[in-house]
Amino acid sequence: MARAGTIDARRKDTREKIELGGLFVKAGLRYETRALLLGALIDIGERLKFDDGERSRLTKLGAEAFRNGCE
């Protein structure tokens, strides 16, 4: 029974990673280097710690892009 839980957890993790990768494609960043993408994520992660206005702005931007079917 524990093995089934482990398999389910691995499937969930894999699906989440695929979905996260899809966000890069939707944002038009498919062909950027991994170093650039990681650097951008680290930078925004740091900025979000101190700037709730930026969090709100980016959330609105992303929600609009999902509504409009960005890609």
Secondary structure, DSSP 8 states (H G I E B T S, - for coil): -HHHHHHHHHHHHHHHHHHHHHHHHHTT-TTS-HHHHHHHHHHHHHHHHH-HHHHHHHHHHHHHHHHTT--
